[in-house]
């Protein structure tokens, strides 16, 4: 089963770029546990993907705020 990338991106994009990684991962894990059929391995993959999205958002912020 594939992870819901668009849903994860939507959720992560609502967080501030300064939010701690642990908070992002915890939120994704909390949301995933409410879904039937989601295995622990999928939860780990979802949290990992969420952190990749969050770090990409931080990179964009740093690029913009740091100048070109």
C-alpha positions in Angstrom: 0.0 0.0 0.0 1.3 3.5 -0.9 1.5 6.3 1.6 -0.9 9.2 1.1 1.8 11.8 0.0 -0.6 14.6 -0.9 -2.4 14.3 2.4 0.9 14.4 4.3 2.1 17.4 2.3 -1.1 19.2 3.1 -0.7 18.5 6.8 3.0 19.4 6.9 2.6 22.6 4.9 0.3 23.9 7.7 3.1 23.7 10.2 5.5 26.6 10.8 9.0 25.9 9.4 10.4 26.3 12.9 8.3 23.4 14.3 10.5 20.7 15.8 10.8 17.5 13.8 9.5 15.5 16.7 6.3 17.4 16.7 5.8 16.8 13.0 6.5 13.1 13.3 4.2 12.8 16.4 1.3 14.5 14.6 1.6 12.2 11.6 1.8 9.1 13.8 -1.2 10.2 15.8 -3.2 10.8 12.6 -2.1 7.5 11.0 -3.1 5.4 14.0 -6.7 6.3 13.5 -6.8 4.7 10.1 -7.7 1.0 9.8 -5.1 -1.0 7.8 -2.1 1.2 8.4 0.8 -0.9 9.6 3.6 0.3 11.9 6.0 0.1 8.9 3.7 2.4 7.0 3.5 4.8 9.9 7.3 5.0 9.9 7.4 5.7 6.2 4.7 8.4 6.5 6.6 10.1 9.3 9.8 9.9 7.3 8.2 11.4 4.3 6.6 14.2 6.4 10.0 15.1 7.7 11.4 15.3 4.2 8.6 17.7 3.2 9.2 19.7 6.4 13.0 19.9 5.7 12.2 21.0 2.1 10.0 23.8 3.4 12.8 24.8 5.8 15.2 24.9 2.8 12.8 27.2 0.9 12.5 29.5 3.9 16.2 29.7 4.4 16.8 30.4 0.7 14.2 33.2 0.7 15.2 34.7 4.0 18.9 34.3 3.4 18.8 36.0 0.0 19.7 34.8 -3.4 
